[in-house]
Amino acid sequence: MFDFLIKRKINSAFKNNKRKHALKNMKSMHNVLIFFSYSDWEIISQIAQDLEKKGKKVNMWTIYPQKKDADITIFPINVKVIRQDEMSLLKILSSPVIDEFKSLPYDTLIDLTTTHSNAFTYLLAQNTSEFCVGISEPDRKIYDFIILKKENETLRETYDQIKFYLNNIC
């Protein structure tokens, strides 16, 4: 029953999202928001540093894992860690988190999550970026640009492919 309610809420958010889609290249990106899986922080921090070296303002969002024995990582100030108590029983986010997300200034969203999360799917449905990049094939048209992460590739290799296309093709 909860799955039905979650899907219904997510579908409603996608239906009501009226974002403008635009293809951007690396040069035209200014404010980048990265979604990532908590366990991928080491690689994500390197990716964020690479983008910052290119003059991008980078913010990152992740979700603290449900496991009590998860390593506690100290993140820099530009990382929002969504705690479990900021989610409803349906694993959809609380209103203050949604409001914080909606107030973020970003023109590009890069979804580098390697694990599925209804909370991130809901945020993607609330996404107002001009350009949205993903690494997995979603059920619906979420992303403007997709480079599929292959199982035998690292997240860094997938990011390098994204970077190549955004620098040379777009």
Disulfide bonds with the S-S distance in Angstrom:
none
